[in-house]
Amino acid sequence: MAAFALGLAGIQRSLWLDEAWVANSIAAPTFGQMFYYPEWLQSSPPMFLVASRAAIHLLGLSNASLRLVPLLMTLAATAAMFTVARRILTPGLAALTCALLVFYTAEIEYSHSAKQYSGEVAATTCILLAVVSYLKKPERARFHRLAAIIAVALPFSYASVFLLPGIILAIGCASPRRALLLTGIAGFVLAILYAVFVRPNLGYQLRAYWASEPESGLSRGVISALVAIIVITLVSVARSHGNLSCRAWTQIVCVLPCILLAIAGAFGWYPMSYRTRLFLFPCFLLVAVMALEDLASWALSSRADAAAWLAVAVALMFGIRTELRSHTGRPKEDVDGAVRFLQRTVAPGDLLIVHPSVGESFRFYAAMYNWTSPPVRYGDTGWPCCPRGKIARSGISSRPAVIADLDRMVPLRYSGRVWLLYTIRPTHWDWVGLDESNVWRDYFSDRGCAMPKPYLQFENLAITFAVCQGSK
């Protein structure tokens, strides 16, 4: 209920840039254009795109329909997380594990964002559930179910590949033949995914963008917690004297991808932002609570279960309090409101200039509201990551390039009304290296255009209105 309510809270808010290009690709005329979006590098997994495309065909194109699949994936992750936790933890700690997942800030954010990250969490939890089920009773039917879930999960979440080494190791110690078969199935699926979907969408821009993100990397707290659970897992394995239980194998299956991800991030092979490592949070959470259970059973003995339920109550209280104080329904960029305003206000003879920081968002909402022929010209400087065929690197913007681009879009001695739409997100201008909105306003001021104030502002967006007389 909490996961559903939290996901529903922001489901109607305006899409922002990162969501808008995904939405445009989902609504593309053909599957080929969806998987290989002509305007942007397509980094979303194919099954997420297919499921989202089915949702908009079923319910129509809207903010809510584009976020339906992420919400359903969050609910699936919640159910699978509690089920797998209940099989290896006490009821109180299983409830605590589920509550910590549901109220995790990044999980809430992507439960109502038109991005694939909640689907990655769902893929991880479903794989963990199938693994634990098999380890408890390694029957052929359960192995087939595990293989099928992995084969389906990989097209939903490329990152699921980090879980495979631990799973193959756990299966291979008892049945090398099944481990080999699972390796072959997963390898076949991954080869198809790479050849058909990943390789055509690779570009230097992605690597450059992730390398420059200030939020990338692991904090000291996360590293300390990772080291602690690795030590506890090693102690648990050592105490088994080589005869590993289902619980011990589950710890290994959860810890190993954390180690592999840390290594991949350290060498720059995989981006380490909070959202790209979200898929691993269920593994981290599960093994951490398993370690907590071991410590609680030793330190608290018979009071461990009561302490667990008290922790559940505290987690729920603080989680609900935090969300009540947050502004869940506030968009990152209110392009929806801005485009509806412009559609009502801009006349056919006006000139509308849209910055690349909101270009995809403008295209999406103009199409959704059937604004078929806006008098729009799109800027070609200050690109965000990661358009096809454009130079999009951090810190390369320059004032002469911006002015030259404006000269391209604005006719000499233009007379009439001009509307400028651009982002005012500081993070975007930090990436570009220059606040181009200031250059835009100076450009029209230098041409003698009247620019009444105040500028119209929406959430993280601004619209500047100028009236030019054609004197320059």
C-alpha positions as CSV (number, residue, x, y, z in Angstrom):
1,M,0.0,0.0,0.0
2,A,2.8,2.4,0.8
3,A,4.7,1.6,-2.4
4,F,1.5,2.2,-4.4
5,A,0.7,5.5,-2.6
6,L,4.2,6.8,-3.0
7,G,4.4,5.9,-6.6
8,L,0.9,7.4,-7.3
9,A,1.7,10.7,-5.6
10,G,3.8,12.1,-8.4
11,I,2.5,10.2,-11.3
12,Q,0.8,13.2,-13.0
13,R,3.7,15.6,-12.7
14,S,5.4,17.0,-15.8
15,L,8.1,14.9,-17.5
16,W,11.5,16.4,-17.5
17,L,14.3,16.1,-20.0
18,D,15.6,12.7,-19.0
19,E,12.1,11.3,-19.2
20,A,11.0,13.2,-22.3
21,W,13.4,11.6,-24.7
22,V,12.5,8.2,-23.4
23,A,8.8,9.1,-23.9
24,N,9.5,10.3,-27.4
25,S,11.2,7.1,-28.3
26,I,8.4,5.0,-26.7
27,A,5.9,6.9,-28.8
28,A,8.0,6.6,-32.0
29,P,6.1,5.4,-35.1
30,T,7.9,2.1,-35.4
31,F,9.7,-0.4,-33.1
32,G,12.9,0.2,-35.1
33,Q,12.8,3.9,-34.3
34,M,12.0,3.1,-30.6
35,F,14.9,0.8,-30.2
36,Y,17.2,3.1,-32.2
37,Y,15.8,6.5,-31.5
38,P,17.1,8.8,-34.2
39,E,17.6,11.8,-31.9
40,W,19.1,10.3,-28.8
41,L,21.3,7.3,-27.7
42,Q,18.9,4.7,-26.5
43,S,20.1,3.4,-23.1
44,S,16.8,2.0,-21.9
45,P,16.4,-1.9,-22.0
46,P,14.1,-3.2,-24.8
47,M,11.5,-4.9,-22.6
48,F,11.0,-1.7,-20.6
49,L,10.3,0.1,-23.8
50,V,8.0,-2.5,-25.1
51,A,6.0,-2.6,-21.9
52,S,5.7,1.2,-21.8
53,R,4.7,1.3,-25.4
54,A,1.9,-1.2,-24.6
55,A,0.8,1.0,-21.7
56,I,0.4,4.2,-23.9
57,H,-1.4,2.2,-26.6
58,L,-3.8,0.9,-24.0
59,L,-4.4,4.1,-22.0
60,G,-3.3,6.8,-24.4
61,L,-0.3,9.1,-24.3
62,S,-0.1,11.0,-20.9
63,N,2.2,11.6,-18.0
64,A,0.5,8.9,-16.0
65,S,0.5,6.2,-18.7
66,L,4.2,6.6,-19.2
67,R,4.8,6.1,-15.5
68,L,2.5,3.1,-15.2
69,V,5.1,0.5,-15.9
70,P,7.6,2.0,-13.4
71,L,4.9,1.9,-10.8
72,L,4.0,-1.7,-11.6
73,M,7.7,-2.7,-11.5
74,T,8.0,-1.1,-8.0
75,L,5.0,-3.1,-6.8
76,A,6.5,-6.3,-8.2
77,A,9.8,-5.5,-6.5
78,T,8.1,-4.9,-3.2
79,A,6.2,-8.2,-3.3
80,A,9.2,-10.2,-4.4
81,M,11.5,-8.5,-1.8
82,F,9.2,-9.4,1.0
83,T,8.7,-13.0,-0.3
84,V,12.4,-13.7,-0.6
85,A,13.2,-12.0,2.7
86,R,10.5,-14.0,4.4
87,R,12.2,-17.2,3.3
88,I,15.5,-16.5,4.9
89,L,14.7,-14.0,7.7
90,T,12.3,-13.8,10.7
91,P,9.0,-12.1,10.0
92,G,10.0,-8.9,11.7
93,L,13.3,-8.5,9.8
94,A,11.5,-9.5,6.5
95,A,9.1,-6.6,7.1
96,L,12.0,-4.3,7.9
97,T,13.8,-5.2,4.7
98,C,10.7,-4.5,2.7
99,A,10.0,-1.2,4.5
100,L,13.6,0.0,3.9
101,L,13.2,-0.7,0.2
102,V,9.9,0.9,-0.2
103,F,10.9,4.1,1.6
104,Y,14.3,4.4,0.0
105,T,14.5,7.8,-1.6
106,A,15.8,6.6,-5.0
107,E,13.2,3.8,-5.2
108,I,10.4,6.3,-4.5
109,E,11.7,8.7,-7.1
110,Y,11.9,6.1,-9.9
111,S,8.5,4.5,-9.0
112,H,7.0,7.6,-10.7
113,S,9.6,8.4,-13.3
114,A,9.4,7.3,-16.9
115,K,12.8,5.6,-16.6
116,Q,13.9,1.9,-16.4
117,Y,15.4,1.9,-12.9
118,S,12.5,0.6,-10.9
119,G,12.3,-2.2,-13.5
120,E,15.9,-3.0,-12.7
121,V,15.1,-3.3,-9.0
122,A,12.2,-5.6,-9.9
123,A,14.4,-7.8,-12.0
124,T,16.9,-8.1,-9.2
125,T,14.3,-9.1,-6.6
126,C,12.7,-11.6,-8.9
127,I,16.0,-13.2,-9.7
128,L,16.9,-13.4,-5.9
129,L,13.5,-15.0,-5.2
130,A,14.1,-17.6,-7.9
131,V,17.6,-18.3,-6.6
132,V,16.6,-18.7,-3.0
133,S,13.8,-21.0,-4.0
134,Y,16.2,-23.2,-6.0
135,L,18.8,-23.3,-3.3
136,K,16.3,-24.4,-0.7
137,K,15.1,-27.2,-3.0
138,P,17.3,-27.7,-6.1
139,E,14.7,-29.4,-8.2
140,R,14.7,-29.5,-12.0
141,A,11.5,-27.5,-12.2
142,R,12.9,-24.7,-10.0
143,F,16.1,-24.6,-12.1
144,H,14.0,-24.2,-15.2
145,R,12.0,-21.4,-13.5
146,L,15.3,-19.7,-12.5
147,A,16.7,-19.9,-16.0
148,A,13.5,-18.5,-17.5
149,I,13.4,-15.6,-15.0
150,I,17.0,-14.7,-15.8
151,A,16.3,-14.9,-19.5
152,V,13.3,-12.5,-19.1
153,A,15.0,-10.2,-16.5
154,L,18.1,-9.4,-18.7
155,P,16.0,-7.6,-21.4
156,F,14.4,-5.6,-18.6
157,S,17.7,-4.9,-16.8
158,Y,21.1,-5.1,-18.5
159,A,22.7,-4.7,-15.0
160,S,21.3,-8.1,-14.0
161,V,24.5,-9.5,-15.5
162,F,26.3,-8.6,-12.2
163,L,24.2,-11.2,-10.4
164,L,25.1,-14.1,-12.7
165,P,28.6,-15.0,-11.5
166,G,27.4,-15.6,-7.9
167,I,24.4,-17.6,-9.1
168,I,26.4,-19.7,-11.4
169,L,28.9,-20.4,-8.6
170,A,26.2,-21.4,-6.2
171,I,24.6,-23.8,-8.7
172,G,27.9,-25.1,-10.1
173,C,29.2,-26.4,-6.7
174,A,26.3,-28.9,-6.6
175,S,25.6,-29.3,-10.3
176,P,28.2,-28.2,-12.8
177,R,26.0,-29.3,-15.7
178,R,23.2,-27.0,-14.7
179,A,25.7,-24.1,-14.1
180,L,27.0,-24.6,-17.6
181,L,23.5,-24.7,-19.1
182,L,22.6,-21.5,-17.3
183,T,25.8,-19.9,-18.5
184,G,24.9,-20.8,-22.0
185,I,21.3,-19.5,-21.8
186,A,22.4,-16.2,-20.2
187,G,25.3,-15.8,-22.6
188,F,22.9,-16.4,-25.6
189,V,20.5,-13.8,-24.4
190,L,23.2,-11.3,-23.6
191,A,24.8,-11.8,-27.1
192,I,21.5,-11.0,-28.7
193,L,20.9,-7.9,-26.5
194,Y,24.4,-6.6,-27.2
195,A,24.3,-7.1,-31.0
196,V,20.7,-5.8,-31.5
197,F,20.2,-3.2,-28.8
198,V,23.4,-2.2,-27.0
199,R,26.1,-1.8,-29.7
200,P,24.0,0.4,-32.0
201,N,23.4,2.8,-29.1
202,L,27.0,3.1,-27.8
203,G,28.8,6.4,-27.9
204,Y,31.6,8.3,-26.4
205,Q,29.1,10.8,-24.9
206,L,27.7,8.3,-22.5
207,R,31.1,7.4,-21.0
208,A,32.1,11.1,-20.9
209,Y,28.9,12.1,-19.2
210,W,29.0,9.4,-16.5
211,A,32.7,10.2,-15.8
212,S,31.8,13.9,-15.2
213,E,28.8,13.4,-12.9
214,P,29.6,14.8,-9.5
215,E,27.3,12.3,-7.8
216,S,29.1,9.3,-9.2
217,G,31.1,6.9,-6.9
218,L,30.5,5.4,-3.5
219,S,30.4,7.4,-0.4
220,R,32.5,6.5,2.6
221,G,29.5,5.3,4.5
222,V,28.5,2.9,1.7
223,I,32.0,1.6,1.3
224,S,32.3,1.1,5.1
225,A,28.9,-0.8,5.1
226,L,30.1,-2.9,2.1
227,V,33.3,-3.8,3.9
228,A,31.4,-4.7,7.0
229,I,28.9,-7.0,5.3
230,I,31.7,-8.7,3.3
231,V,33.6,-9.4,6.6
232,I,30.4,-10.8,8.2
233,T,29.7,-12.9,5.1
234,L,33.2,-14.3,5.2
235,V,32.8,-15.2,8.8
236,S,29.5,-16.9,8.1
237,V,31.1,-18.9,5.3
238,A,34.1,-19.8,7.5
239,R,31.8,-21.1,10.2
240,S,30.1,-23.5,7.8
241,H,33.4,-25.5,7.4
242,G,32.9,-25.9,3.7
243,N,29.3,-27.2,3.9
244,L,27.5,-24.0,2.8
245,S,23.8,-23.7,3.7
246,C,21.1,-22.0,1.6
247,R,21.5,-18.9,3.8
248,A,25.3,-18.8,3.3
249,W,25.0,-19.2,-0.5
250,T,22.4,-16.4,-0.5
251,Q,24.8,-14.2,1.3
252,I,27.5,-15.0,-1.4
253,V,25.0,-14.4,-4.2
254,C,24.1,-11.0,-2.7
255,V,27.7,-9.9,-1.8
256,L,29.5,-10.9,-5.0
257,P,27.7,-8.5,-7.3
258,C,28.3,-5.7,-4.9
259,I,32.1,-6.4,-5.1
260,L,32.0,-6.8,-8.9
261,L,30.1,-3.5,-9.2
262,A,32.6,-1.7,-7.0
263,I,35.5,-3.0,-9.2
264,A,33.7,-2.1,-12.4
265,G,33.1,1.4,-11.1
266,A,36.7,1.8,-10.0
267,F,38.0,1.0,-13.5
268,G,35.4,3.2,-15.2
269,W,33.6,0.2,-16.8
270,Y,30.2,1.0,-15.3
271,P,28.6,4.3,-14.1
272,M,28.3,4.6,-10.4
273,S,25.5,7.2,-9.9
274,Y,22.8,6.6,-7.3
275,R,20.3,5.6,-10.0
276,T,22.6,3.2,-12.0
277,R,23.4,1.2,-8.9
278,L,19.9,1.2,-7.7
279,F,19.4,-2.3,-9.1
280,L,21.9,-3.6,-6.5
281,F,20.1,-2.1,-3.5
282,P,18.0,-5.3,-2.8
283,C,21.2,-7.4,-2.7
284,F,22.9,-4.9,-0.4
285,L,19.8,-4.6,1.8
286,L,19.2,-8.3,2.1
287,V,22.7,-9.2,3.0
288,A,22.9,-6.3,5.5
289,V,19.7,-7.4,7.3
290,M,21.0,-11.0,7.3
291,A,24.1,-9.7,9.1
292,L,21.9,-7.7,11.4
293,E,19.9,-10.8,12.3
294,D,23.1,-12.7,13.1
295,L,24.2,-9.8,15.4
296,A,20.8,-9.4,17.0
297,S,20.4,-13.1,17.8
298,W,23.8,-13.0,19.5
299,A,23.3,-9.7,21.4
300,L,19.6,-9.6,22.1
301,S,18.7,-13.3,22.1
302,S,14.9,-13.7,22.8
303,R,14.3,-9.9,22.4
304,A,15.6,-9.9,18.8
305,D,12.1,-10.3,17.3
306,A,10.6,-7.5,19.3
307,A,13.5,-5.2,18.4
308,A,12.9,-6.0,14.7
309,W,9.2,-5.0,14.9
310,L,10.2,-1.8,16.8
311,A,12.7,-1.1,13.9
312,V,9.8,-1.6,11.4
313,A,7.7,0.9,13.3
314,V,10.5,3.4,13.4
315,A,11.3,2.9,9.7
316,L,7.6,3.4,8.7
317,M,7.3,6.5,11.0
318,F,10.3,8.2,9.6
319,G,9.6,7.2,6.0
320,I,6.0,8.6,6.1
321,R,7.2,11.7,7.9
322,T,9.9,12.4,5.3
323,E,7.5,11.9,2.4
324,L,4.8,14.1,3.9
325,R,7.4,16.9,4.1
326,S,8.7,16.4,0.6
327,H,7.1,17.8,-2.5
328,T,6.5,14.6,-4.4
329,G,4.2,16.2,-6.9
330,R,6.6,19.0,-7.8
331,P,8.2,18.3,-11.2
332,K,11.9,18.7,-11.9
333,E,10.9,20.8,-14.9
334,D,7.3,22.0,-15.6
335,V,7.5,21.7,-19.4
336,D,3.9,20.6,-19.4
337,G,2.7,23.9,-18.0
338,A,5.1,25.9,-20.1
339,V,4.0,24.3,-23.4
340,R,0.3,24.8,-22.5
341,F,1.0,28.4,-21.8
342,L,2.9,28.9,-25.1
343,Q,0.2,27.1,-27.1
344,R,-2.4,29.6,-25.8
345,T,-0.2,32.6,-26.2
346,V,2.2,32.3,-29.2
347,A,0.7,33.6,-32.4
348,P,1.5,32.1,-35.8
349,G,3.6,35.1,-36.8
350,D,5.8,35.0,-33.7
351,L,9.2,33.4,-33.3
352,L,9.6,30.7,-30.7
353,I,13.2,29.6,-29.9
354,V,13.7,26.4,-27.8
355,H,17.0,25.6,-26.1
356,P,18.3,22.0,-26.5
357,S,18.0,21.6,-22.8
358,V,14.2,21.4,-23.2
359,G,14.0,20.5,-26.9
360,E,12.9,16.9,-26.4
361,S,10.4,17.9,-23.7
362,F,8.9,20.6,-25.9
363,R,8.5,18.1,-28.8
364,F,6.8,15.6,-26.5
365,Y,4.2,18.0,-25.1
366,A,3.6,19.8,-28.4
367,A,2.7,16.4,-29.9
368,M,0.6,15.4,-26.9
369,Y,-1.4,18.6,-27.0
370,N,-1.7,18.4,-30.9
371,W,0.2,21.7,-31.4
372,T,1.0,20.7,-35.0
373,S,2.7,23.8,-36.3
374,P,4.3,25.9,-33.6
375,P,6.6,28.6,-35.1
376,V,9.6,27.0,-33.4
377,R,13.3,27.0,-34.1
378,Y,15.5,24.7,-32.0
379,G,18.9,25.8,-30.7
380,D,22.1,23.9,-31.4
381,T,24.4,24.7,-28.5
382,G,24.5,23.6,-24.9
383,W,23.4,20.1,-25.5
384,P,22.8,17.7,-22.6
385,C,23.8,14.1,-22.8
386,C,23.5,12.3,-25.1
387,P,22.1,13.2,-28.6
388,R,23.1,11.4,-31.8
389,G,25.5,13.2,-34.1
390,K,26.0,16.2,-31.7
391,I,29.0,17.3,-29.7
392,A,27.8,17.0,-26.1
393,R,30.7,17.3,-23.7
394,S,31.0,19.0,-20.4
395,G,32.3,22.6,-20.4
396,I,32.5,23.2,-24.2
397,S,30.0,26.0,-24.5
398,S,31.2,29.5,-25.6
399,R,29.6,32.8,-26.1
400,P,30.7,33.2,-29.8
401,A,29.1,29.8,-30.6
402,V,25.8,30.7,-28.9
403,I,25.7,34.1,-30.8
404,A,26.4,32.4,-34.1
405,D,23.6,29.9,-33.4
406,L,21.2,32.7,-32.6
407,D,22.2,34.5,-35.9
408,R,21.2,31.3,-37.7
409,M,17.8,31.2,-36.1
410,V,16.8,34.9,-36.1
411,P,16.5,36.7,-39.4
412,L,18.5,39.9,-39.9
413,R,16.4,42.9,-38.9
414,Y,13.6,40.7,-37.6
415,S,10.5,42.5,-36.5
416,G,8.0,40.9,-34.3
417,R,7.5,39.0,-31.1
418,V,10.1,36.4,-29.8
419,W,9.6,33.8,-27.2
420,L,12.6,32.0,-25.6
421,L,12.2,28.8,-23.7
422,Y,15.1,27.4,-21.7
423,T,16.0,25.5,-18.5
424,I,17.2,27.3,-15.4
425,R,18.5,24.1,-13.7
426,P,21.9,25.0,-12.4
427,T,23.1,21.5,-12.9
428,H,22.6,21.8,-16.7
429,W,24.5,25.0,-17.0
430,D,27.3,23.6,-14.8
431,W,27.5,20.7,-17.3
432,V,27.5,23.0,-20.3
433,G,30.1,25.4,-18.7
434,L,28.1,28.6,-19.5
435,D,24.7,29.9,-18.6
436,E,23.5,30.3,-22.2
437,S,20.2,31.9,-21.1
438,N,22.1,35.0,-20.1
439,V,23.7,35.1,-23.6
440,W,20.2,34.7,-25.2
441,R,18.8,37.6,-23.3
442,D,21.8,39.8,-23.9
443,Y,21.6,39.0,-27.6
444,F,18.1,40.4,-28.0
445,S,18.8,43.3,-25.7
446,D,21.7,44.3,-27.9
447,R,19.4,44.2,-31.0
448,G,17.2,46.8,-29.3
449,C,14.4,44.4,-28.6
450,A,12.1,45.4,-25.7
451,M,12.2,42.8,-23.0
452,P,9.5,43.3,-20.4
453,K,10.0,41.9,-16.9
454,P,9.5,39.8,-14.9
455,Y,10.3,36.7,-17.0
456,L,7.8,34.0,-16.8
457,Q,9.1,31.2,-14.6
458,F,7.8,27.6,-14.3
459,E,9.5,24.9,-12.2
460,N,13.2,25.0,-13.3
461,L,12.1,26.7,-16.6
462,A,11.9,30.2,-17.8
463,I,10.2,31.9,-20.8
464,T,11.6,35.3,-22.0
465,F,9.4,37.5,-24.1
466,A,10.9,40.1,-26.5
467,V,9.5,42.6,-29.0
468,C,11.8,43.5,-31.8
469,Q,11.4,46.4,-34.2
470,G,13.8,45.3,-36.9
471,S,16.3,48.2,-36.4
472,K,19.3,45.9,-36.2
